[in-house]
C-alpha cells in the first residue's frame, strides 16, 4: 500500500498542477466553475460527495415534511379512549389504515396482542425508527470523508507548488496556483462537512424525538392493557407475595 501511494503521489501532484493552470474557456466568467477547476483533480470527488450530500439532505427533508403531515393526534386519542373502555376491537379498527407512525405502531401491537403485545410493539417501533434513520450513515460518512478529501487536495496543491519550485522556474503564478489549489480544496471539504453536520444533527434530533414518542405510545398501550387485565381479573391484584415475618430473640 505504501509503495502504491508513493507511486501515485507524483501523478496526483502533476495532475493537480496541470489542472490548476487550465480553466476551460466555457468556464471562464463563472466564479464557481473557475474555482472548481483551479482546485485540482481532488475537486471531482469533492463535487461527487457534495452531490450525494445535497441529494440525501433533500430526500430526508421531504420525508420528514411528509411524515409530519401524516400525524393524526385525534385518531390516536380515539384509539386510547377505545382502549380505556375495554373495546380492543374498536381501537384496532380505528387504527387500521392510518399513516401516522404512532397509530400504525399501536395497530400492529393490537393485531398481535394474542401472541405478544410488547414484542409486537417493539418490532413496529423498530421498523418506524429504521425508516426514519435511513441514509443517516451516509451523512455520517460524508462528515468524515469531505474534510479528508479537502486535506488530500491540500497535500496535492502544496506538492504542485514545490514541484514548480524544484523545476527552477520560481514562477509566482505556478507557486500561487498550487497554494490556491490547496486552499480551495480545503475550504470546499470543510464547507461540505459543516453543512452536512448541521443537517445530520437536525435529523438526529427528530429521530430521537420520534423514538421518545414511539416508546411513550407503546408504554401507554401496555399500561392500558394491564389495567384492563386487572379489571377483568381483580383477584390477581391482591395475589402479591407478602413479606415473610421473622421473629427473633436475643
Secondary structure, 3 states (H helix, E strand, C coil): CHHHHHHHHHHHHHHHHHHHCCCCHHHCCCHHHHHHHHCCCHHHHHHHHHHHHHHHHHHHHHHHHHHHHCCCHHHHHHHHHHHHCCCHHHHHHHHCCCCCHHHHHHHHHHHCHHHHHHHHHHHHHHHHHHHHCCCHHHHHHHHHHHHHHHHHHHHHHHHHHHHHHHCCCCCHHHHHHHHHHHHHHHHHHHHHHHHHHHHHHHHHHHHHHHHHHHHHHHHHHHHHHHHHHHHHCCHHHHCCCCCCCCCCCC
